[in-house]
């Protein structure tokens, strides 16, 4: 004779405004243990269990909720309503098992959890047996490096070009997983060039090669003689101004002028003033057409105290061998890319307070663009 799970009929369901008695708190755990003891249940059994869960879950202790979620997550007959409630629980350890193992969660719930986080739940979703296209896209937009790393390591998931494009635009992901992305051809040439400042050292050479190729293609598409890079008077004054600010040790004003000259976002220019991004600044100076002697002056003034002489020589060699066209291509990609630079991150701690930046921005551009000779003469 078929047995039915015996739930205590004397248990009172919740009544609005009435606090549940303490003995109710363990009832749902006991009922769950009975429910998972069988692999199949009829409609009436599932209805009774769902009613108990709806009424008693809020009175169940956190520890018991976690145990209940763990037991029910992989059960083939867990009611869908209860599954959604557990997966939406505010407690991470309660929500994790159903998000990781349950097959019948709604796409809307998964998308909400990916967008809201935390990262531990994004990892749970990244490990799910199957993922919809929309959930994959949301992970590529919002998930951290750990979750993206899970996707890259899975053999049953293949990221599409649209996913590659999303990842290529995220500097934090490129910095952490650049080699893995490159190994799966997830970084196209534009992605390599656009995220140059975040690339591992091994990939920066590839980005420069891609820029040189793009520059050559651009020249080939323009009939006529090879272009001659002439500087107008405004650009010359700008280069003089950059040298002057470097000599004066005014990094903030130097960053402002660099932004004006290349039309780059302010955080990108601030980032290039960090010692570990000095090669990016060298490329930017080349794109502006700054001479080798001026570039040497700037690099020595900005990084000379922290950087070995061999590294400074390497930067000057980069400036000498890189073409102006390739430097312009790279800087253009930095402007186009949707940069996610955060100057408050541990790697790139801010050197100036925002209040100081507001005060410095009150100065006129013309004051910073005068040549060092004129400044020294007091004119």
C-alpha positions as CSV (number, residue, x, y, z in Angstrom):
1,X,0.0,0.0,0.0
2,X,1.4,3.4,-1.0
3,X,2.6,5.4,1.9
4,X,2.0,9.1,2.2
5,X,4.3,11.5,4.1
6,X,2.7,12.3,7.5
7,X,2.7,16.0,8.2
8,X,1.4,17.1,11.6
9,X,-2.2,18.1,11.1
10,X,-2.2,20.1,14.3
11,X,0.2,22.6,13.0
12,X,-1.5,25.9,12.6
13,X,-0.9,27.9,9.4
14,X,0.2,31.5,9.7
15,X,-2.4,34.1,10.4
16,X,-1.7,37.8,9.6
17,X,-0.7,39.6,12.7
18,X,0.0,36.4,14.8
19,X,3.5,35.5,15.7
20,X,4.3,31.9,15.2
21,X,5.0,29.8,18.3
22,X,8.6,28.7,18.8
23,X,7.8,25.0,18.2
24,X,6.8,25.8,14.6
25,X,10.4,26.6,13.7
26,X,11.5,23.0,13.3
27,X,8.4,21.7,11.7
28,X,9.3,22.7,8.1
29,X,12.8,21.1,8.4
30,X,11.1,17.8,9.6
31,X,8.6,18.0,6.8
32,X,11.4,18.6,4.2
33,X,13.2,15.6,5.4
34,X,10.1,13.5,4.9
35,X,9.5,15.1,1.5
36,X,13.0,14.4,0.1
37,X,12.8,10.8,1.5
38,X,10.7,10.0,-1.5
39,X,11.5,10.6,-5.2
40,X,7.9,10.8,-6.3
41,X,4.9,12.5,-4.8
42,X,1.3,12.9,-5.9
43,X,-0.4,16.2,-6.4
44,X,-2.0,16.2,-2.9
45,X,1.4,15.6,-1.2
46,X,3.1,18.4,-3.1
47,X,0.2,20.7,-2.3
48,X,0.4,20.0,1.4
49,X,4.2,20.5,1.5
50,X,4.0,23.8,-0.4
51,X,1.3,25.1,1.9
52,X,3.5,24.3,4.9
53,X,6.5,25.9,3.3
54,X,4.6,29.1,2.5
55,X,3.4,29.5,6.0
56,X,6.4,28.4,8.0
57,X,9.4,29.5,6.0
58,X,9.5,33.0,7.5
59,X,9.6,31.5,11.0
60,X,12.3,29.0,10.1
61,X,15.8,29.7,11.5
62,X,18.5,30.8,9.1
63,X,20.4,27.5,9.7
64,X,17.4,25.4,9.0
65,X,16.6,27.5,5.8
66,X,20.0,26.7,4.5
67,X,19.6,23.0,5.2
68,X,16.2,23.0,3.6
69,X,17.5,24.8,0.4
70,X,20.4,22.3,0.2
71,X,18.1,19.3,0.5
72,X,15.4,20.6,-2.0
73,X,17.7,22.1,-4.6
74,X,18.2,18.9,-6.6
75,X,14.9,17.2,-5.8
76,X,13.0,16.5,-9.1
77,X,9.6,17.4,-7.6
78,X,10.2,20.5,-5.6
79,X,7.2,22.9,-6.2
80,X,8.2,25.7,-8.6
81,X,6.8,28.4,-6.2
82,X,9.0,27.2,-3.4
83,X,12.0,26.9,-5.7
84,X,11.7,30.6,-6.6
85,X,11.3,31.7,-3.0
86,X,14.4,29.9,-1.9
87,X,16.4,31.1,-4.9
88,X,15.3,34.7,-4.1
89,X,16.3,34.5,-0.4
90,X,18.4,37.3,0.8
91,X,20.8,34.9,2.5
92,X,23.5,33.9,0.1
93,X,23.9,30.3,1.4
94,X,20.2,29.7,1.2
95,X,19.9,31.0,-2.4
96,X,23.1,29.3,-3.7
97,X,21.9,25.7,-4.0
98,X,18.8,26.3,-6.0
99,X,20.6,28.9,-8.2
100,X,23.3,26.4,-8.8
101,X,21.4,23.1,-9.3
102,X,17.7,23.7,-9.9
103,X,16.6,23.5,-13.5
104,X,13.2,25.2,-13.4
105,X,14.1,28.8,-12.2
106,X,12.6,31.6,-14.3
107,X,14.9,33.6,-16.6
108,X,13.8,36.8,-15.0
109,X,15.0,35.6,-11.5
110,X,18.3,34.6,-12.9
111,X,18.8,37.9,-14.7
112,X,17.9,39.8,-11.5
113,X,20.4,37.8,-9.5
114,X,23.2,38.4,-12.1
115,X,22.6,42.1,-12.1
116,X,22.2,42.5,-8.3
117,X,24.9,40.0,-7.2
118,X,26.6,39.2,-5.0
119,X,29.5,37.6,-6.9
120,X,29.0,34.3,-5.1
121,X,25.6,33.9,-6.6
122,X,26.9,34.9,-10.0
123,X,29.4,32.0,-9.7
124,X,26.5,29.7,-8.8
125,X,24.6,30.8,-12.0
126,X,27.8,30.5,-14.1
127,X,28.0,26.9,-13.0
128,X,24.4,26.0,-13.8
129,X,24.1,23.0,-16.2
130,X,22.6,25.1,-18.9
131,X,22.4,28.9,-19.5
132,X,20.2,30.9,-21.8
133,X,21.6,33.4,-24.2
134,X,20.2,36.3,-22.2
135,X,21.8,35.0,-19.0
136,X,25.2,34.6,-20.7
137,X,25.0,38.2,-21.9
138,X,24.1,39.4,-18.5
139,X,27.0,37.6,-16.9
140,X,29.4,39.0,-19.5
141,X,28.2,42.5,-18.6
142,X,28.0,42.3,-14.8
143,X,30.0,39.2,-13.5
144,X,33.5,39.4,-12.0
145,X,36.6,37.7,-13.1
146,X,35.9,34.5,-11.1
147,X,32.5,34.0,-12.8
148,X,33.8,34.8,-16.2
149,X,36.7,32.4,-15.7
150,X,34.1,29.7,-15.0
151,X,32.4,30.4,-18.3
152,X,35.8,30.3,-20.2
153,X,36.7,26.9,-18.7
154,X,33.4,25.2,-19.5
155,X,33.5,22.8,-22.5
156,X,29.8,22.9,-23.0
157,X,29.5,26.7,-23.4
158,X,30.9,28.6,-26.4
159,X,30.8,32.4,-26.1
160,X,29.5,34.1,-29.2
161,X,31.2,37.2,-30.8
162,X,28.7,39.5,-29.1
163,X,29.9,38.1,-25.7
164,X,33.5,38.6,-26.8
165,X,32.7,42.2,-27.6
166,X,31.2,42.8,-24.1
167,X,34.2,41.3,-22.4
168,X,36.6,43.2,-24.6
169,X,35.1,46.5,-23.3
170,X,35.6,45.6,-19.7
171,X,39.0,46.7,-18.4
172,X,38.7,44.8,-15.2
173,X,38.1,41.5,-17.0
174,X,40.8,42.1,-19.6
175,X,43.3,42.8,-16.8
176,X,42.5,39.6,-14.9
177,X,41.8,37.2,-17.8
178,X,43.6,38.8,-20.8
179,X,45.6,35.7,-21.6
180,X,42.6,33.3,-21.3
181,X,40.5,35.6,-23.5
182,X,43.3,35.8,-26.1
183,X,43.7,32.0,-26.0
184,X,40.1,31.7,-27.0
185,X,40.2,34.5,-29.6
186,X,37.9,36.5,-27.5
187,X,39.9,39.6,-27.9
188,X,39.7,41.0,-31.4
189,X,42.2,43.6,-32.7
190,X,39.9,46.5,-31.6
191,X,39.6,44.9,-28.2
192,X,43.3,44.5,-27.8
193,X,44.0,48.1,-28.8
194,X,41.2,49.5,-26.8
195,X,42.1,47.7,-23.6
196,X,45.9,48.2,-24.0
197,X,46.2,49.9,-20.6
198,X,44.7,46.8,-18.9
199,X,46.5,44.1,-20.9
200,X,49.1,41.7,-19.5
201,X,52.6,42.5,-20.7
202,X,52.6,39.6,-23.2
203,X,49.6,40.9,-25.0
204,X,50.7,44.5,-25.3
205,X,53.1,43.7,-28.1
206,X,50.2,42.1,-30.0
207,X,48.1,45.3,-29.5
208,X,50.9,47.4,-30.9
209,X,51.3,45.1,-33.9
210,X,47.6,45.4,-34.5
211,X,47.8,49.2,-34.3
212,X,50.7,49.2,-36.8
213,X,48.7,47.0,-39.2
214,X,45.6,49.2,-38.8
215,X,47.8,52.3,-39.6
216,X,49.2,50.7,-42.7
217,X,45.7,49.7,-43.9
218,X,44.5,53.2,-43.3
219,X,47.4,54.6,-45.4
220,X,46.8,52.1,-48.2
221,X,43.2,53.1,-48.4
222,X,44.3,56.7,-48.9
223,X,45.8,57.2,-52.4
224,X,48.8,59.4,-52.7
225,X,52.2,59.7,-51.0
226,X,52.9,58.7,-47.5
227,X,51.3,61.1,-45.0
228,X,53.6,63.7,-43.4
229,X,52.6,64.4,-39.8
230,X,52.8,68.1,-39.4
231,X,52.0,69.9,-36.1
232,X,50.0,73.1,-36.0
233,X,50.8,75.9,-33.6
234,X,48.2,74.8,-31.1
235,X,49.7,71.3,-30.9
236,X,53.1,72.7,-30.5
237,X,51.9,74.9,-27.6
238,X,50.2,71.9,-26.1
239,X,53.4,69.9,-26.1
240,X,55.3,72.8,-24.6
241,X,52.6,73.1,-21.9
242,X,52.9,69.4,-21.1
243,X,56.6,69.7,-20.7
244,X,56.2,72.8,-18.5
245,X,53.7,71.0,-16.2
246,X,56.0,68.0,-16.0
247,X,58.9,70.2,-15.0
248,X,56.8,72.0,-12.4
249,X,55.6,68.6,-11.0
250,X,52.0,69.5,-11.6
251,X,50.6,66.1,-12.4
252,X,47.0,67.1,-12.2
253,X,47.3,70.0,-14.7
254,X,49.4,67.7,-16.9
255,X,46.6,65.2,-16.9
256,X,44.1,67.9,-17.8
257,X,46.1,69.0,-20.8
258,X,46.6,65.5,-22.0
259,X,42.8,65.0,-21.9
260,X,42.3,68.1,-24.0
261,X,45.0,67.1,-26.5
262,X,43.7,63.5,-27.1
263,X,40.0,63.9,-26.1
264,X,40.3,61.0,-23.7
265,X,38.2,60.5,-20.5
266,X,39.8,62.0,-17.5
267,X,40.2,58.7,-15.6
268,X,42.2,57.3,-18.5
269,X,44.7,60.2,-18.4
270,X,44.9,59.9,-14.6
271,X,45.6,56.2,-15.0
272,X,48.5,56.9,-17.4
273,X,50.3,58.9,-14.8
274,X,50.8,55.7,-12.7
275,X,54.3,54.2,-12.9
276,X,53.0,50.9,-14.1
277,X,51.2,52.6,-17.0
278,X,54.1,54.7,-18.2
279,X,54.2,52.8,-21.6
280,X,50.6,54.0,-22.2
281,X,51.7,57.6,-21.5
282,X,54.6,57.2,-23.9
283,X,52.2,56.1,-26.6
284,X,50.0,59.1,-25.9
285,X,52.9,61.5,-26.2
286,X,53.9,59.9,-29.5
287,X,50.3,60.3,-30.7
288,X,50.6,64.0,-29.9
289,X,53.7,64.3,-32.0
290,X,56.0,65.1,-29.1
291,X,59.7,64.9,-29.9
292,X,62.1,62.3,-28.4
293,X,63.8,65.0,-26.2
294,X,60.6,66.4,-24.9
295,X,59.3,62.9,-24.2
296,X,62.5,62.0,-22.3
297,X,62.1,65.2,-20.2
298,X,58.5,64.3,-19.3
299,X,59.2,60.7,-18.5
300,X,62.2,61.5,-16.3
301,X,60.3,64.2,-14.4
302,X,57.3,62.0,-13.8
303,X,58.8,58.6,-13.2
304,X,62.6,59.1,-12.8
305,X,62.6,58.6,-9.0
306,X,60.6,55.4,-9.1
307,X,61.8,53.8,-12.3
308,X,65.1,52.1,-13.1
309,X,67.2,53.6,-15.9
310,X,66.8,50.4,-18.0
311,X,63.0,50.9,-17.9
312,X,63.3,54.5,-19.0
313,X,65.5,53.5,-21.9
314,X,62.8,50.9,-22.8
315,X,60.2,53.6,-22.9
316,X,62.3,55.8,-25.1
317,X,62.9,52.9,-27.4
318,X,59.2,52.4,-27.6
319,X,58.7,56.0,-28.5
320,X,61.4,55.8,-31.2
321,X,60.1,52.6,-32.9
322,X,56.4,53.2,-32.7
323,X,54.9,55.0,-35.7
324,X,52.9,58.1,-35.2
325,X,50.1,56.5,-37.1
326,X,50.0,53.4,-34.8
327,X,50.1,55.6,-31.7
328,X,47.2,57.6,-33.1
329,X,45.2,54.4,-33.7
330,X,45.8,53.2,-30.2
331,X,44.8,56.5,-28.6
332,X,41.7,56.6,-30.9
333,X,40.6,53.2,-29.6
334,X,41.1,54.3,-26.0
335,X,38.7,57.2,-26.8
336,X,36.2,54.9,-28.4
337,X,36.3,52.1,-25.9
338,X,33.8,52.2,-23.0
339,X,36.5,52.5,-20.4
340,X,35.8,51.2,-16.9
341,X,38.8,52.7,-15.2
342,X,38.3,53.3,-11.5
343,X,41.0,55.5,-10.0
344,X,40.0,54.4,-6.5
345,X,40.9,50.8,-7.1
346,X,43.8,49.3,-5.1
347,X,46.0,49.1,-8.1
348,X,45.4,52.7,-9.2
349,X,45.0,54.7,-6.0
350,X,44.2,58.4,-6.5
351,X,47.0,60.9,-6.0
352,X,44.8,63.9,-5.7
353,X,41.6,64.8,-4.0
354,X,38.6,65.8,-6.1
355,X,38.4,69.1,-4.4
356,X,42.0,69.9,-5.5
357,X,41.0,69.0,-9.1
358,X,38.1,71.4,-9.0
359,X,40.5,74.2,-7.9
360,X,43.0,73.4,-10.5
361,X,40.4,73.3,-13.3
362,X,39.7,77.0,-12.5
363,X,43.0,77.9,-14.1
364,X,42.9,78.9,-17.7
365,X,44.3,76.7,-20.5
366,X,46.3,79.5,-21.9
367,X,48.3,79.8,-18.7
368,X,49.5,76.2,-19.0
369,X,50.2,76.3,-22.7
370,X,53.0,79.0,-22.6
371,X,56.4,77.7,-23.4
372,X,59.0,77.0,-20.7
373,X,61.2,79.8,-22.1
374,X,58.4,82.4,-21.7
375,X,57.6,81.1,-18.2
376,X,61.2,81.4,-17.1
377,X,61.5,84.9,-18.5
378,X,58.5,86.0,-16.5
379,X,56.5,87.2,-19.5
